[in-house]
Amino acid sequence: MKNAIKLFSILLIAGFMATGCKGPIGSPGKDANASCTQCHNPSVVDAKTTEFELSKHSFGEAAATEAGSNTCGPCHLSESFKDVCKNNVASTFTLNATTGKYSNDYFSSTSKAFGEINCFTCHSNLHTAFDSTDFKPLTTTAAVSMTMYKGTKSINLTQDGGSSNLCIKCHQPRPLTTSTTTSNGDVVDYAVLASSPTTVFYDNAVGNAAPNKVIPSYRTHVHYGTVGAVYAGVGGVQFTGTQTYANSTHTTVASCASCHMSTMTGKAGGHSFSALGNFSGCNAAGCHASAVTTSSTTLWVTPRTDIQTLLNSLATKINAVGAGTDVLHSEPDATLNLWAGLTTKNYDGYLNIYDPSTNPAGAWKNPAASGSWTTAQKATNTALPIFPSFKNVTMGSIINFQMCLRDYSLGIHNYKYTKALLQNSIEALTAAGY
């Protein structure tokens, strides 16, 4: 009897295996294998997955390090991203009437805080009809509500069917918020930084206490995804100056995919999402009349040199606040600093403040030493010079420096807007006496 049951089980499994070899049922009237091979062949899906292996979306470590975080997850974790898109989660901040503190509403369900970025992250319709139509629609092409503005401003790039909005959903700055200890946790008001440049933003005589709203630290920054905002011409602190805030042609004509998913050349293009050294998108029909190369003066060398010069000049002005000791942090190691080489001193956008785990060589005393630090770490911090006071114009200029440095392109994404942010910041600091 046992042998008969065993034989039946084997035959049953074999039957399932034989059925499985035919592939999914697919649409009525279609041969399943023929349906699958429309996409699963060397020139389509196989090629795209090979390209994707070169993408930081593929080999980056964030999916592992951020797993379980439903606040970082919407940009770093596949299931979190799909969750906030599906549920149209608002980019608002809510005031708790009892505590008087604001909280960021943009987070996914905790149960969805996992998953590496993969094909299904961006292509929401895969394995539906089992043919080439499955590549569309994308997970989202809707206008992007910006978390840094509590949802009061949006980015909407409509060219190429709004595909750039999918990218900008993540590639946007994070909110720069006030302290929930010394203030109410609301976002920093960029308009006030620009309109009242000489008002004191941080008073070092007060330090880690009210009325200081933001306590400077190594990681006082707007995060890394500044490119979407710079490309769209929003997100900076717009000081009044000689430069008019305008956008380059890219903002309304090109899309992210135009350059970052152009014909694969070397390690760039396609689903690598890299444009490094690949000008095939720039030189596509209907774009630039003359071919763009790394030797092109007007379209490459000159604008990048201009922006690099402005970044260096703005860094000098910001560091003047430190009266001989740099306020901005430098990191020459390209494995640690994505922006190494973009400025003379290899700035990374962080502040040069001591932190035993993230910046143990910091030059300035941390105003908010943690109670979890060891006695030796606290002693190291105490021995350092007190971080300087600075005005709204300094904070705004630091934000603009971070925005334009971490855009990475040295102005290629949006030269006009980038130049205006940097030049007007330099002029505002000069007017303030730096």
Beta strands, then each sheet from edge to edge (+ up, - down):
strand 1: 93-96
strand 2: 101-104
strand 3: 144-145
strand 4: 154-155
strand 5: 200-202
strand 6: 328-330
strand 7: 347-351
strand 8: 390-391
sheet 1: 1+ 2-
sheet 2: 3+ 4-
sheet 3: 5+ 8-
sheet 4: 6+ 7-
end
